[in-house]
Amino acid sequence: MAWISLILAGICEMIGVAMMNKWNNDGKWTSILLLVLGFGASFLFLSLAMETLPMGTSYAIWTGIGASGGAITGMVLYGESKDWRRILFIFMILGSAVGLKLVS
């Protein structure tokens, strides 16, 4: 259950970041509301995961999901660069998160 909470925390972090960009682009109140809800849910799920998982592992995986997911969201939804080097480094972030899971 802790790993599910951690993955949900990362997904909510991605939603918060996407809404931050959307709010900067359109300034609608629904974007800021979803931004606050996304980040709030992210912290809630992260705290639930940290009841069981070590802090260092939880934080590293949470930020890895958020960072790589935010970059992928930017590429898919906002037309950001899809350069192969950028994709390589996203895979390196995800590989590091998997590595932490394997040694924890």
Order of alpha helices (4+ residues) and beta strands (2+ residues): alpha-alpha-alpha-alpha
